[in-house]
Amino acid sequence: FWLRLVRPCCYVTPPGCPAYEHFVSLPTMSDAPKGVMIFQLGTNNWQSEEEPAPGSGILHEAQHVAYNNLPDSHSYSVYVSSVHDSNPHREKVKVVKLPHKIPICESISPVSDKRWHTMSDADMEEYMARLEKAAYEQMALGEAETGRTYDFVIAHHCFINQIVMQRVIKKRVAEGKAKTPLVAFSHGTALKMYNLEVKGDPEYPMRFKKMMDELKVFDDVVAVLAISEDNKKMFLSHFPNFNPDNILVNPPGFNPLVFHKTEDTIANLSEYTTVTYEGSGKEVGPIPADKYKRMVLFVGKFADWKRLDMVLKAAKQWEAKYPDVCTVIGGTGQPNDIKYYHDMAFKVIVLEHTYFIGSQMQPSLARLFSMADVGLFPSKAEPFGLVFIECMTCGTPVIGADSGGPKDF
C-alpha cells in the first residue's frame, strides 16, 4: 500500500536526472504496482495568476499531475476556488466555486482572511454538502471513464475533508461499492489551528478539535502522510491514539522543470516592479537594479509566523553597513497585513533599499531565486518549508530558523 501511495514522489524529477534513475532503480520501487487509481479532495485552490495558491494547493496540483503521469494510473480531483469554476489546463479535475472566500484554519492566506471559526454550524454544513456532492460526482465520473475502482482516497489537511470523504465513502458503500481506504495528507495549518484552540486563544475558541475527537474522524483513516518529523509529532500530540506505524513522513518534492538555476543576474531585477497599497504615498516602479551588487530575498505569505518583521528589522542593519545590498520581498496577504508590513518597512524602520514585489508565479520565483545571493525564510514552526528547497535547487543558499520542518533537511 505504501509503495502505491508514495511512488509518484520519484516522478517529481524527469527521466534522465540522477535522482530519478536512483529512485526507480530501488528494488522496493521497481517492485511496486505499476498502476493506481486515486481520488483527491483539496482544501485550497491551485495556482493561477488571478488566485495565488498556498503551499497545500500547489502540492495537491503537483501530486495530481504526478499520479496521472504514472503508467496506467489515474488521479481524479476536486478543489475549491473563490474565482474559478473550472480548470481548462488540467484534466480529471473538478473545481467548486465558492460563494465566499476560501475558509482558512489560522493566520491568513494569499487570497483569504475568512477563518473557519467565523462560520456558523449551518455555514459549515452547507460547505461540506457542496464538497460532498462534487466529490461523489467526480469519483463516479472517474470510474465511468476508466472502468476502474479506486485504490485509495487522499483528503488534504487533517480537518473537514476527512469528514466529507467519510460521508462520500459511506454513501458509496451503501450502494454496494467496496469501502475505499482513506488517507489524510497533513499539511500543517489545521494542526496549528488545533494548537491555538488547546492553548485557549480567544480568537480560536475550542470547537473543531473537539468536533474531530467526538466524531472519531481518524478511526476511519488508514494512513497519514506527514510532511516533516515535526508535522508528525504535532499530529500525534492531537490524535495520540492513531497508530504511528501508519504515519509516513514523506517530504514534498519540487518541480525541476520550473525550479532550476537560470541565467538571470541581479541586473534582471530591473524587470520587476514594486507594489504598494492605495494611499501609502509611496511611488511604484521598476527596481533600480544598477544600484546593487547583492540581493537578499524573502518569499512568503504575510502571516505573523513567517516572521517578515524579523527580515525587515535585520535589513535595517545590513542597509547601514552594505549599501550595495538590496532586500526583495515576494508575497502578499490581506489588505491590513499589506499595510502593516509596508508601513513597518518604510514609516517605522525607514528602509531605503527594500522592495515589495507582490505575489509571483513559479517561473518568476525561479528567476528571483537564481538572482539572489541568499534566501531568508525565518518562519517559526514551518510545517515543511518548500520555499527552502525551491531556492536551493536554483543554486542559492538559504537561512532559516531552528524550528519546524526545515530542521529535517
Solvent accessible surface area in square Angstrom, and as a share of the most:
residue,aa,sasa,rsa
1,F,100,0.42
2,W,80,0.28
3,L,59,0.29
4,R,58,0.21
5,L,4,0.02
6,V,25,0.14
7,R,14,0.05
8,P,8,0.05
9,C,56,0.33
10,C,4,0.02
11,Y,52,0.20
12,V,45,0.26
13,T,21,0.12
14,P,38,0.24
15,P,102,0.64
16,G,62,0.59
17,C,40,0.24
18,P,115,0.72
19,A,43,0.34
20,Y,29,0.11
21,E,83,0.37
22,H,102,0.46
23,F,88,0.36
24,V,37,0.21
25,S,78,0.50
26,L,57,0.28
27,P,94,0.59
28,T,80,0.47
29,M,18,0.08
30,S,50,0.32
31,D,113,0.59
32,A,3,0.02
33,P,59,0.37
34,K,111,0.47
35,G,14,0.14
36,V,6,0.03
37,M,0,0.00
38,I,0,0.00
39,F,0,0.00
40,Q,0,0.00
41,L,0,0.00
42,G,1,0.01
43,T,14,0.08
44,N,19,0.10
45,N,0,0.00
46,W,7,0.02
47,Q,40,0.18
48,S,23,0.15
49,E,140,0.63
50,E,116,0.52
51,E,2,0.01
52,P,27,0.17
53,A,11,0.08
54,P,20,0.13
55,G,40,0.39
56,S,13,0.08
57,G,1,0.01
58,I,35,0.18
59,L,18,0.09
60,H,1,0.01
61,E,23,0.10
62,A,52,0.41
63,Q,33,0.15
64,H,3,0.01
65,V,44,0.25
66,A,12,0.10
67,Y,5,0.02
68,N,28,0.15
69,N,100,0.51
70,L,10,0.05
71,P,67,0.42
72,D,102,0.53
73,S,6,0.04
74,H,39,0.18
75,S,0,0.00
76,Y,3,0.01
77,S,0,0.00
78,V,0,0.00
79,Y,8,0.03
80,V,0,0.00
81,S,0,0.00
82,S,33,0.21
83,V,63,0.36
84,H,51,0.23
85,D,101,0.52
86,S,65,0.42
87,N,29,0.15
88,P,119,0.75
89,H,159,0.71
90,R,95,0.34
91,E,106,0.48
92,K,46,0.19
93,V,24,0.14
94,K,72,0.31
95,V,11,0.06
96,V,11,0.07
97,K,106,0.45
98,L,7,0.04
99,P,100,0.63
100,H,54,0.24
101,K,86,0.36
102,I,1,0.01
103,P,1,0.01
104,I,14,0.07
105,C,9,0.05
106,E,12,0.05
107,S,15,0.09
108,I,18,0.09
109,S,6,0.04
110,P,27,0.17
111,V,29,0.17
112,S,0,0.00
113,D,70,0.36
114,K,54,0.23
115,R,59,0.22
116,W,1,0.00
117,H,28,0.12
118,T,98,0.57
119,M,5,0.02
120,S,58,0.37
121,D,109,0.57
122,A,74,0.57
123,D,62,0.32
124,M,8,0.03
125,E,78,0.35
126,E,96,0.43
127,Y,2,0.01
128,M,13,0.06
129,A,48,0.37
130,R,64,0.23
131,L,0,0.00
132,E,41,0.18
133,K,130,0.55
134,A,5,0.04
135,A,0,0.00
136,Y,51,0.20
137,E,72,0.32
138,Q,8,0.04
139,M,0,0.00
140,A,44,0.34
141,L,81,0.40
142,G,0,0.00
143,E,27,0.12
144,A,86,0.66
145,E,108,0.48
146,T,35,0.20
147,G,72,0.69
148,R,67,0.24
149,T,107,0.62
150,Y,15,0.06
151,D,43,0.22
152,F,1,0.00
153,V,0,0.00
154,I,1,0.00
155,A,0,0.00
156,H,2,0.01
157,H,9,0.04
158,C,2,0.01
159,F,4,0.02
160,I,4,0.02
161,N,3,0.02
162,Q,0,0.00
163,I,10,0.05
164,V,0,0.00
165,M,0,0.00
166,Q,36,0.16
167,R,78,0.28
168,V,0,0.00
169,I,10,0.05
170,K,153,0.65
171,K,93,0.40
172,R,8,0.03
173,V,64,0.37
174,A,90,0.70
175,E,86,0.39
176,G,70,0.68
177,K,76,0.32
178,A,86,0.67
179,K,129,0.55
180,T,8,0.05
181,P,46,0.29
182,L,4,0.02
183,V,0,0.00
184,A,0,0.00
185,F,3,0.01
186,S,0,0.00
187,H,13,0.06
188,G,3,0.03
189,T,30,0.18
190,A,1,0.01
191,L,1,0.00
192,K,21,0.09
193,M,0,0.00
194,Y,0,0.00
195,N,39,0.20
196,L,44,0.22
197,E,4,0.02
198,V,90,0.51
199,K,162,0.69
200,G,54,0.52
201,D,41,0.21
202,P,124,0.78
203,E,103,0.46
204,Y,9,0.03
205,P,78,0.49
206,M,92,0.41
207,R,60,0.22
208,F,2,0.01
209,K,22,0.09
210,K,112,0.47
211,M,43,0.19
212,M,2,0.01
213,D,66,0.34
214,E,115,0.52
215,L,101,0.50
216,K,135,0.57
217,V,0,0.00
218,F,16,0.06
219,D,108,0.56
220,D,66,0.34
221,V,9,0.05
222,V,67,0.38
223,A,1,0.01
224,V,0,0.00
225,L,4,0.02
226,A,0,0.00
227,I,6,0.03
228,S,0,0.00
229,E,81,0.36
230,D,41,0.21
231,N,3,0.02
232,K,44,0.19
233,K,138,0.59
234,M,35,0.16
235,F,0,0.00
236,L,42,0.21
237,S,80,0.51
238,H,14,0.06
239,F,18,0.07
240,P,96,0.61
241,N,152,0.78
242,F,19,0.08
243,N,72,0.37
244,P,67,0.42
245,D,115,0.60
246,N,52,0.27
247,I,12,0.06
248,L,52,0.26
249,V,37,0.21
250,N,22,0.11
251,P,71,0.44
252,P,18,0.11
253,G,34,0.33
254,F,51,0.21
255,N,65,0.33
256,P,25,0.15
257,L,131,0.65
258,V,33,0.19
259,F,2,0.01
260,H,86,0.38
261,K,117,0.49
262,T,30,0.18
263,E,170,0.76
264,D,21,0.11
265,T,78,0.46
266,I,30,0.15
267,A,67,0.52
268,N,41,0.21
269,L,0,0.00
270,S,52,0.34
271,E,105,0.47
272,Y,17,0.06
273,T,71,0.42
274,T,21,0.12
275,V,67,0.38
276,T,43,0.25
277,Y,33,0.12
278,E,176,0.79
279,G,73,0.71
280,S,18,0.11
281,G,80,0.76
282,K,94,0.40
283,E,160,0.72
284,V,85,0.49
285,G,20,0.19
286,P,97,0.61
287,I,1,0.01
288,P,48,0.30
289,A,5,0.04
290,D,136,0.70
291,K,110,0.47
292,Y,9,0.03
293,K,158,0.67
294,R,99,0.36
295,M,0,0.00
296,V,15,0.09
297,L,0,0.00
298,F,2,0.01
299,V,22,0.13
300,G,14,0.14
301,K,33,0.14
302,F,5,0.02
303,A,2,0.02
304,D,111,0.58
305,W,30,0.10
306,K,27,0.11
307,R,78,0.29
308,L,0,0.00
309,D,35,0.18
310,M,72,0.32
311,V,0,0.00
312,L,0,0.00
313,K,100,0.42
314,A,30,0.24
315,A,0,0.00
316,K,92,0.39
317,Q,127,0.56
318,W,45,0.16
319,E,20,0.09
320,A,87,0.68
321,K,139,0.59
322,Y,91,0.34
323,P,91,0.57
324,D,35,0.18
325,V,11,0.06
326,C,0,0.00
327,T,0,0.00
328,V,0,0.00
329,I,0,0.00
330,G,1,0.01
331,G,12,0.12
332,T,25,0.15
333,G,7,0.07
334,Q,16,0.07
335,P,98,0.62
336,N,127,0.65
337,D,36,0.19
338,I,39,0.20
339,K,98,0.41
340,Y,124,0.47
341,Y,11,0.04
342,H,6,0.03
343,D,23,0.12
344,M,22,0.10
345,A,0,0.00
346,F,41,0.17
347,K,122,0.52
348,V,113,0.65
349,I,24,0.12
350,V,81,0.47
351,L,9,0.05
352,E,128,0.57
353,H,29,0.13
354,T,3,0.02
355,Y,26,0.10
356,F,4,0.02
357,I,5,0.03
358,G,12,0.12
359,S,50,0.33
360,Q,40,0.18
361,M,61,0.27
362,Q,35,0.15
363,P,83,0.52
364,S,23,0.15
365,L,21,0.10
366,A,2,0.02
367,R,67,0.24
368,L,0,0.00
369,F,0,0.00
370,S,6,0.04
371,M,10,0.04
372,A,9,0.07
373,D,69,0.36
374,V,30,0.17
375,G,0,0.00
376,L,20,0.10
377,F,4,0.02
378,P,17,0.10
379,S,6,0.04
380,K,132,0.56
381,A,28,0.22
382,E,16,0.07
383,P,18,0.11
384,F,10,0.04
385,G,4,0.04
386,L,29,0.14
387,V,26,0.15
388,F,8,0.03
389,I,34,0.18
390,E,15,0.07
391,C,0,0.00
392,M,80,0.36
393,T,43,0.25
394,C,0,0.00
395,G,58,0.55
396,T,5,0.03
397,P,85,0.53
398,V,36,0.21
399,I,96,0.49
400,G,37,0.35
401,A,27,0.21
402,D,130,0.67
403,S,25,0.16
404,G,5,0.05
405,G,0,0.00
406,P,18,0.11
407,K,118,0.50
408,D,68,0.35
409,F,99,0.41
